[in-house]
């Protein structure tokens, strides 16, 4: 009896200890002191395994981008009683960030299945699943690009946002202590009774972000600039003459409302500084649209002439987390922020930057990508395609804060991909082909941003380059002087109404491998850049439509060319609908013939396009042979088709196999009627009936 009492007292003691630790861990969690909260939650979980502790650990590791630990604790959370459906989503994202795409897709499908109220958009659900499939394809496709870690710039901590400056590089880092506070952590949170530590950032346990500089073979030094804050100083951007700089920072307001236990959120702001005649940076000036108590503005990019400022913000009226905006400079200051709605998604858009040809590069986690933030290229206006830059530019983790050279090729990028030296690292991007350059001679007209300023400013066209961009003195390849550029554009239409289809998905294939996917704009328009001497296949699809495919080629093109190809998608007929597949079988056999596999692959695409669709595979025989035997043979043929579809990734529960034998002949060739082989072949067919959309 005494042993039982002793055991009970010990259990009560452990439970009490765990509750006390959880309470303190929760306090650190709401203050975003994640480095302290992790230790406390793990200690509490050791004493008592609770769903609350597991969920909080999964959330902290997810927000601090510790992908292996996030996967571990998400897996624990989803296996525990009472786990919320959202844990499936976080588990899928963690698996995706660890390049476990097949497993991630399975968890996404489980999470989507919990959406009985249909609160998730079809576009979001499709993007999750398509991202897993696309990433596998991109990682298995050879690339003409090399991405190399710049060890001389990187540390064991976080290093990112490298930009050329006075022959060297300016970048952002929290080096000296440990991992990063990413720029996508857009605020500080603290108890107003006690201001944040001025040396250590509670989110990471590291030093605050600062600007650093390295020139040539010199060692890395703190960039000689007083930003006027004791806290974060983020990514910098310079005008072409290097006399004006824009950067992001966090600062605690001098007047802060006091109150015990009251939480205060401080958002990111943009500031600028001008050089005086002596070359010294003047006191920072706040951007006129900062609102530190309401929202963040960050990731600034100033155009070379200083006329246009691009940035990201979570200000009210956006499409998702953080959206992309721009303002034009006028004599009275900056115009009101313009939301770049054609680029923004339900997710987060970050790090905008434009090249001299009018392309806008940015990072996003809201499109079809490899995981985390991916780098995309899109149009500077609302017309044009948005293209994922694919592997190796993108990785399963976050890829952001990139820089372009004078020809529009990517120069630096930042990533926390596996194999790096620290948390975020800076990488050099080397194209193995001739750089993308403007076509023509140096005497051509300068390239310009053709977007006009809003009505409250002068209606001048904003110049991007003062002078024409000249080719390099030493071209990478001898063919550089005769560089040709090819692209294809077109419109996706409803084949019956001939109306353009918005948000249709167009995929570009080479040798049956997808290399790029875009969605059409509200005018049904798409566009891709093409390589020389290549055969492509275009595949267009949209929810509630069947697909259309066209083949195009750049073989034999001798001058810069824009190809045009429209796609016409037939709308799916109303159920019930029986459709015949050109899948035939040899006499007395149930094997899938090679030409049948080609036809079945189109059915695979249809099922992938419509993830909720359920079908019945109906297989038939000719009249020769025993009726009972034919019924069994047709069942085997249906099962063979189902097995083939399953091998292509279609879930078994979406497929029903049904053999009809010779009970539904299409011609006169019933028992006792003499017919040719071709007539009998017509009856050895496969059909499918859509049972559920």
N, C-alpha and C positions, 0 to 999 in steps of 0.2 A: 504493500500500500504506500509506504514511504517513497519507493522508487517512482510510483505513478505521480505522486504529489510533486516530487522533485522535477520530473520530466515536464509536468504541466507548468510549473513555475518558470522553468527554463524557456519553454515555448512562449509564455506570456512576456518574458523579459526580451526575447528576440523580436517579438512582434512590436513591443513598445519602442525598442531601439530603432527598428525599421521605420516606424511611423514618424519618429523624431527626425531621422535622417531625410526621409521623403519631404517633410515640411521644409527643412532648410534647403534641400535641393530645388523644390518648387520656387522658393524665394529667389534663389540665384538664377533660375530659369527665366522668370518673368523680367528680371533685370538684364537678361541676355549675357550674364556672366557664365557662358557655356563651359569654359575651361574648369571652373569650380563645380558646376552642376554635374558634369560627367562623372567626376570622382564620387560624388555623393550618391547619384542614382545607381552607379555600379555597386557601391557598397550596400545600398538598401536592397538591391536585387539579390545579392548574395545571402542576405538575411531572410528575405521573403520575396519569392518570385511573383511579382504582381504585373498585370497588364499595363498599369499606369507607368511603372518604371521602365518597362520595355519600350513602350510607345515614346516616352520622353527621350530615351537614349537614341532610338531610331531617328527621331526628329532632329536632335542636336547634331548627330553625325551626318544627317542629310544636309542640314543647313551649313555645316562647316566643311562639306564636301569630302568627308572621309568615307569614300564609297565602299570599301570592304566592310567596315564596321556598320555602316548604314544597312548594307545587305544582311549582315548577321542579325541585327536587332529587328529589322523588318520581318525577317523570316520567323523570329521568335514571336513577335507580336501577332502575326497572322495565324499562328498555330494555337493561340491561347483563346480560351472561352471568352466570348463577349467582344472579340476584336471587331472594330468598325470596318466597313467596306473601304474607307480611304486608305487603310493600311495596305490593302492589295495594290492600290495605285502607287504608293510610296515604294512598296517592294518591287513593283515592275520597273520603276524609274531607277532604283538602286541596281537591279540586275542589268538594266540597259547601260548604266554608267560603268559597269564592270565588263561590258562587251558580251554579256550572256544573253544574246538577242532572242534565241528560241525560247528560253525560260521566261524572259521578259514578256514576250508576246503572249505566252500562256497566262501570265498574271494579268496582263491588260484585258484579255478576253474574260477572265473571271470577274474583274472589276466592272467591265462593261455589262456583264450579265446581271449585276446587282442594280443596274440603272432601270428599274421597273417603271419609274416615273418619267423616264425619257428626258431628264434634265440635261444630259450631255448632248452636245451638237453632233450631228452625223460627221461633220468635218473633223471635229476633235477625235472622235473614235477612229475614223479612218486614218488620220495622221499617226496615231499611236501605233497601229498595226503595220501601216505602210513603212513607218520609220524602221521597225525591226527588220523587215524584209529588205528595204533599201540598203541599210547599213551592212548587212551580210554581203550583199552584192558588191557594194563599193569597196569593202575591205578585201574582197577577192579579185578586184580588178587592178591590173597594173597601172601605174601612174607615171606621167612625165614630170612630176614635181617631187622634189626632195625637201623635207623639213628637218632642220638640224638644230640641236640644242646649242645655244651660245654660252658655253660654260664660263667664259670670262665675265659675263654680266650676271650670271645667276648665283644664288646662294641657297642655303638650306631652308630659307624662308620663302616668302612670296615676292617674285620679281615680274613686272608686267608693264604694258603700255609704253614700249620703246618708240621714240620718235627721233629722227636725225636732227642735230642741232650743232652748228658751228664745227662741222667736221667730225663730231662725236655723236653720242647718243644720250638723251635724257630719258629716264624711266622711273617707275614707281616701285617702292619696296618697303617691307617691314622687317628687313634683315636685322640681324644681331641676336634675336631671341628664338623665334620658331614660326610655324605656319601662318598663312595669310589671313588678313581680313579682306575679303574680296570687295571690289568696288560695287558689287551688286548687293552689298549689305548697306542699304541706303540710309542708315540712321544710327544714332547712339540712343540707348534707353537707360535711364538711371532714376534712382529714388531722389526726389528733389531735396530731401533732407541731407543728402551727401552727394557731392559732385563726383563725376568719374575720376578715376586715377589718371593723373597726367602723364604717367610713364607707360602704363600697361593697359592694353585694350582688353576688356573683360570677355569679349566674344571669343577671342583666340588665345588670350594669355600672352600676346606678343606686343612688341612696340607698335606705335601708331605708324601709318604710312607716311613716307616722305619722298621727295624727289631726289634722284641721284644722277650723277653724270660720269661718263667715261669717254676719253678721247684717245683714239689709237691704242697704243700699248700701255697707256697710263693706268694706274689703279683707279678703282671706283671711289668717287668722293661725293659728299653731300652737295647737292646743287646749291650754289650761293644765292639764295633767295629767301627773303623773310615773308612767308605767306600770312603771317598775323594770326596763326592758330597754334594751340598746343596739341591739337588732335590730328585727325587725318588730313593729309594733302594728297590728292589723287592725280590722275592722268593729266598731262599738259599737252597743249597744242599751240603751234606758233604760226604767225603769218609768214609769207614767203620772205619778207625782208628781215625776219627774226626780231622785229622791234615791238611786237605785241604778243602777249601770251595769255591764253585762257586755261583755267584749271579748276578742279573741283576740290572742295574741302568741307570739313565739319567743324563747327565752332559752337561753344556753349554761350548762349546769349548772356550779356552782363546782367540783365534783369530777368531772373527766373522765379516764378511763383514758388514759394516755400510751402511745404506741407508734409508732415510725416507720413511715409508710406505712399505718397503720391508719385505716380510714374510720369516721366517727361520724355517725349520723343523728339530727337533733334535730327532733321533731315539733311541731306547733302545739298550744297549750294555751288554755284559757279561764280568765280571771280576772274577778273582780268588785271593785267599789269602792263604798263607802257614803259619803254626805255627812254631815259632822258638823253640829252646831247652828249653826256659823258659815258653813255652805255650802261647806266645803272637802272635796275628795275625800281619803279616807283611803288608807292603804297597800293595794295590791291583794292580794286573797285568792285563792289557787288553787282552782279547781273540784275537788271531791273525786274526780272520775273522770278527772282528767288522768293520763297515763302517758307521759311525754315520751320514754322509751326504747322504747316498744312501738307506739304508735299516736297519731294526731292527733285532737283534738276542736276544732271551730271553728264558724264561722258561727252564733254564738249569737243567739237571739231570746227575750227575756223577755216574758211576757204582762204587760199593763198593771198588774195587781195584784201581780205578782211571784211568783205561785204556781207557775208552770210554766215550765220552761226547755226550749226546742227547740234542737237543734244537729245538726251533721253530724259523722260520724266514720268512720274506716276500722278501727275496733276489730274483733277477731276475732268471727266469727259472723254477719257481714253478708251481703248478697246480691251485692255487687259491689265497686266501688271505694270510694266513700264513701256511707254510708246515713244516713237521717234517724232521729233519736232524740228522746225527751223524758224529763224527770225532773220529779217533783212535789216541792215543798218541804214538809218536815215539821219538827216541833220538833227532831228529831234530825239534820237535814240534808236531803239529797236522796235520793229513792228510787232504786233501781237503774234504769239507762237502759232504756227500753222501745223496742225497734226498731219503727218504723212500717212494718211489712212490706208492708202493702197499697199503699204508695207506692213502695217501693224496687225497683230493677231490677238487671240485670247491670252497668249503667253506674254513673255518679256522680250522686248526689242532693245538692243544696247549698241553702243559704240559705232555710231554712223560716221562714214568717211566717203568722200567722193573723189573720183579720178578725173583727169582732164578730158575724158571722152564722155562724161555725163553719166557714168555708172555710179550707183550708190551701193557701197558695201556696208553690211551691218551684221550683228549677231542676234540670233533669236532661238528661243526654245519652243516656239509655237508652230513651226512648220514641220515638214517631213525631214528629219535629221537623224544624226547618229547617237544623240544623247546629250543632255545638258544644253548649253549654248552652242549652236553651229554658226559658221560664217556663211552668209548668203550674198549674192549680188542681185540688185534689182534696179529698176528704172528710176531716174530722178524726177520723172513725172508719173502720172497715173497710167501710162500706156507702156506695156512691155512685160516681159516674163521675170519671175523671181527664181533664181537658180541656186541650189545648194552647191557649195564649192567641193564637197565630197572629201574622201580620204585621199591623201594624208593631210590636207589642210585641216580637215575636221577629224575629231576623234570621239570616242564614247563619252568623254568628259567635256568640260567647258573650254571653248575656243573663242577668244575675243581680243579686243584691244590690239588691232593690227594697223600696219602702216603700209602705204603704197609708195612705189618709186615714181619717178617722173613719167614713166610710160604706162602707169596703171597696173603694173605687176605687183603682187604682194611682196613686201620686203621683210617685215617682221610680223609675227603674231605671238600672242600669249596663250598659254594653255596649262592646265593642271593634269595633262595626260600622263599615263603611267610611264615610268622610265625616266622621268625628269630628275633634276638635281634637287629640287625643293618642292614647294607646294605649287604655286604658279611659276612657270619658267618662260623666258623669252626665247623664241625660235627664229632662225633665219630661213626664209623660203627661197629655194633655188629652182626656177623653171629650167627644164632640160630641152626646151625649144626656144626659138627666137622670141624675144619679148613682144608683148602685144603693144603695137605702136600705131599712131595715126597714119592712115594711108596717104601717100602723096609726098611732095617735096617740102622743104622748109619754107618755100614761098607761098604755101597754102594759107588761107585765112585762119586766124586763131580759133581754136575750139572754145565754145562758150556754153555756159549753163543757160539753156533756152527758156528757163522758167522766169516769167516776168514778176516783178515785185507787186505786192497787193496794191489795191486802189489808193490806200492812204500814203503811198510813197510815189516817187517819180517812176514812170513806166519804162525805165531803162532796162536793158538786158544785163544781167549780172555777169561780168567777165570772170572766167576761171583762170585763164592764163593771159598775161600781158603780151607775151611773145609766142610765136609758133613753137611747138615742141620739136627740137631737132633730134635726128637719130644719133646714137652714140658714135663716138669717133672710132671705136674698135668694136664692130659688131660681133655678137657671140657666134654667129654662123655666117658663112659667105653669102648665103641666100637672103640675108636680112634686108638688103636694099630692094628686093623685089617681093617683099612680104605681101601675100594676098590674104584677104579676110572674107570669110563665108559665114552666112547666117541663114536661118529660115524662120519665117513667121507665117501666121495665118489665123483663121478664125474657126472656132468649133461651133457648128450649127445643129439645131434640131432638124433631122432629115425630113420631117414632114412639114413643119411650119416655116422652115428656113430662118427661124429666129436664132440669134447668137445665144450661146449657153454660157452663163457666168459660173465660175468655180468648177468648170470641167477640169479634169486632170489629164495632162498630156505628158507622156513619157517618151524619151528618146532612147532607142536601143542601138547598140552596135554588137553584131555577132550574137544576138539573142540576149545580151546583157544590158540591163538598164543603166544609163550613165547620167541621166538628169531627169527630174520631174518638176513641172510647174503647174500652177493653176491659172486658168484664164481670168481676165478681169471682167468688169461688167459689160464690156463690149465683145466678150468671147475671144479676146485676142491672146495669142501666145507667141513666144520668140525663143530661139536657141542660137548660140554661136556654134559653128561647125568647123571641123578640121578638113584639110585638103585630102583628096584621094580616098574618101571613106564612104561606105554605104551605110545608111541609117534606116531604121524603121521607126515610124511615128505611131504611137498607140494613144487614142483618146477614149476617155470613159467618164461617166457621171452616174450618180445615183439615179435609179429608175430608168436608165438607158442601157442598151447594149453598146458595144464598142465599135470603133472604126480604126482601121490601120492603113497606112500608106508607106511606101518605100521611096526614099530620096537618096541622091548620090551627089558627091562633089567631084567625082572622077571626070577628068577632061576639062574642068573649068580653068580658064586661062586668065581671068581677071576677077577682081573683087565682085562678088555676086550676093544678092539677097534672094533666096528661093522663097516661093510662096506655095503653101499647101493648106487647103481647108480640109476639115474633117466633119463628117455628117453622122450624127449618132441617132439611130432609131430608138424610139421610146419603147419600153417593154409593154407588150399587150396586157390587157386585164386578165387576171386569173379567172377560171382555170385555163391554162395554156399548154398545149402539147407541141413540142418542137422536136423535129427529126435531126439527129446527128448523122453525119456521113461516116458512121462507124459500122463496118461490115465484117463478118467473120467467114473464115474458110469453112467448107463443108465439114460437119461433124466435129468442129473444134471450137474451143472457147478462148484461144490465145488472142491477145491484142496485137493487131498487125501494125507495122510501122506507120503507115499512112493514117491508121485510126488514132494513133497517139497524137499526131499533129492536130486532128480534129478535137480530141479530148482536151488538149491544152487550151483551146478557146473556151471550153466549158470551165476549166480551172480558173481562167481570168474572170469569167462571169461570177463565179462563186466567191472569188476574192474581192470583187468589186461590191458584192452584196453579202456582207458577212452574216446576215440573219436569214438568208434564203435557204430553204430546205427543198430538195427535189426527190422525185422517184425515177430511178433508171429502169426503163422498160425495154426488155430485149425479146426478140422474136426469131423463130426459125422458119425454114421453108417446110413444106408438107411431107417431104421424103422421110421415111423412117417411122418408127412406132410413135404414136401420139404421146404416150406417157414418157418415153425416152426424150422426145423433143421438149416436153415441158421441163424435165430435169436439166437438159442441155441449155435451154434458154435461161434458167435460173443461174447456172454456172457462168454464163456469159454476163449476166447482170452483175453478179458478184465480182467477176474479173474487172468490169468497168469501175465498180466501187473501190476495189483494191487499188486500181491505178490512181484514182482521184485522191485516195488517202495517202498514197506515196508522194503526192504533190503538195501535201500539207492541209488537205481539206478534212475537217473533223468528221468522224464516222457518223455521229448522231444527226448530221445534216443530210445523210444519204440513205435512201431506201432502195433495195435491190428487188426487182420483181420480174420473173420470167413468165411469158405468156405462151411459149411454145408456138404451135401453128394455129392458135385460136383466132388470130387477127391478121389474116392474109390481106395483102394489098391488091392482089390480082386474081386471075382465074385459076392459079396453079394449086388447086386443092388436091386431095387424095384421088389418084386414078387419072389425073389429067396430065398429058404429056406436055412438058414445057422445056424451053432452052435453059442453059445454065444462067444466062443473064436474067431471065425472068425469075428463076428461083432466087438469085442473089438479091433481088429487090426485097424479098421477104425476110432475109437474114439481116435485120436492121436493129438499130438501137434508137430509142426516143427518150426524152426526159419530160416529165410533168412537174411544174413548179407547184409545190404544195403550200409553201409559205414564203412571203416576200421578205 
